[in-house]
């Protein structure tokens, strides 16, 4: 059972994340940031990850701490759920289009946090959501999941479409990377013997 629950409380946010990597995409999302809920829905649905996320944050200031800390807590939960990574496929990638937008996401469960985020947003906000916060979400995730992540929006005119293709592609790539490889059961996918 690759299930994990993480609770993270700070003076800025109180967050609870529960995931099942072998789920069907069920979700309960209440972060207080509706656009973030919409993006997390893409991860759950396209990653086939059951996900419960609740957050209370200082959104009266802005959404920054909540978005970043949800990324951190989700990363912690994923790291806990994959455990020692034995049998893991390890790598995942996906290209996802949405109308004029196209994004590519590539993941490596390397144990080495690294983020390359290349998304030239066409506008600064989607509704009231500041798109600059998406890099903070992914940076928090990467640093606490211990993965290398490359995110590239290859084209797009509509910032909502750009965001959505990134999160859909992330969900699909994550799903691929955390699959159990039937040809490598019980083996850590590294020549070093550990990740």
N, C-alpha and C positions, 0 to 999 in steps of 0.2 A: 504494500500500500504506500504510494508516494503522495502522502498527504502531509501538509504542514500548516501550522497556525503560529502567527507571530503577532504580538501586541507590542506597540512602541509608543511610549508616552514621553512627551517633552513639555516644556513650558509653552510651546507654540502649537503643538498638535497632539491628538490622541488617536491612534490608528490601530485597527485590527484587520489582519488579512488572514484568510484561510483559503488554501488551494488544494486541489486534487489534480495532479498532472495527468492522470488517466481518466479524466472525466468525459463529459459530453458537451461541455460549453454552458452549463447552467451558471447563472450568476445572480448575486444580490449586491447591488452597488449603491452606496450612499456616501459620497465623499464631500458633499456640500458644494461641489464644483461640477455643474451639469455636463459641461463639455468633456471633462476628464472622465466622468461616468460613461459617456458615449464612446470614448476611446478605449477604456478598459473593457467595455462590451465587445469591441473588435478583437481584443486579445483572447477573451474567453471563448467567443464563438468560433474564431478561425484557428485558435490554438487547441480547441477541444479541452480546455482547462476549466474545471469547476472553480468558481471564484466568489468569495464573499469579501467585500471591502467596505469598511465603515471608517469614516474619518470625521473628526471635529477639529477644526483649525481656526486660526486667526484670519479668516477670510474678510473680516471687517477692515483689515489693513490691505491685503490683496491675497491672491491665490498662491503666491510663491511657495510658502512653507508647506501648504497642504499638498500641492502637486509634487514637490521634491520629496517630501517625506513618505508619500504613498509609493513613489518609485523605490525609495530605500527599503521600505517594509516589504514590498512585493519581491524585491531582489533577495532579501533575507529569507523569505518564505520559499522561494525557488531553490536557493542554495540548500536549505534544510531538506526540502523534498527530494532533491536528487542524491543527497547523501554522499557516499564515497564514489559515485559516478561509474561503478562497475556495470558493464553492459551497455552503457550509454552510447548512442550514435555519436554524440559530441558536437558535430557540425550541423548547421542548418542554414538554409537560404531560401529566399522567396522573392519573386517579382510580382507585384500586384498593381493592376491598372484600375482607375476609376475615371471614366470618360477621358478627359485630356491629360490626366495626371498619371504618372508611373513612378513607383518607388521600388527600390531593391534593399533588402536587409539580409545581412550575413552574420551568423553567430558562431562562436567557438567557446565551448565550456572548458576553457584552458586553465582556469584558476588564476589567470592574470587579467585584472581589470584594465580595459582599454576601450575608448569610445572614439569613433570617427563619425561625426554627424554633419552631413552636408545637405541641408534642406534650405534652398533659397526661397523663403516664403514670399509670396507676392503681396501680402499685406500683413500688418502687425497684429491684427486681431481677427478672430472668428467670433462674431457676436461680441460678447464682453471678455472673451478668453484671450489672454496674451500668449501668442504662439511662441515667444521666447522661452516660456516655461517648459516646453517639451524637451529641450536639451537638458534641463535640470532633472526632469523625470527620468530620462534615460541615463544620465550620469549617476544619479542615485541608485538606479537599478543595477547598472554595470558594476559599480564599486562594491555592492553588497551581495550580488550573485556570483561575482568572481568570473565574469565572462569578458570576452572581446566581442565588440559589437560594431558593425559598420552599417550606417544608415545613409542611403543616398536617394534623394528625390531627383529622378532623372529628367522629369519635365512636369509642368503643371502651371495652370493659370489661376485656378481657384484654390485659395488657401485651405478651405475645408477639405477639398479633395486631396490636397497634398498631405494634410494631417491624417486623413482616413486611410490613404494608401500606405503610409508609414506604419500605422498601427496594425492594419490587416496583414501586411507583409511581416511585421514583427511577430504576430501571433502564429503565422504559418511557419516561419523559420524556427521559432521556439518549439513548436510542436515537433518539427523534424529533429531538432537537436536533442530533445529529451526522450525520444523514442528509445526503447530497448532493442538493441541489435541482436536478433536471434542467432547470428553466427558468432557473436562475441560475448555470450552469456558469462557473467562473472568476471570479465576481463576489463581492467581499466584501459580506456582507449588512448594509450600513450606509450611510446617507447621507453619512457622513464619509469613507468610502472605506477605513477601517481599523478594526479592533477590537483 
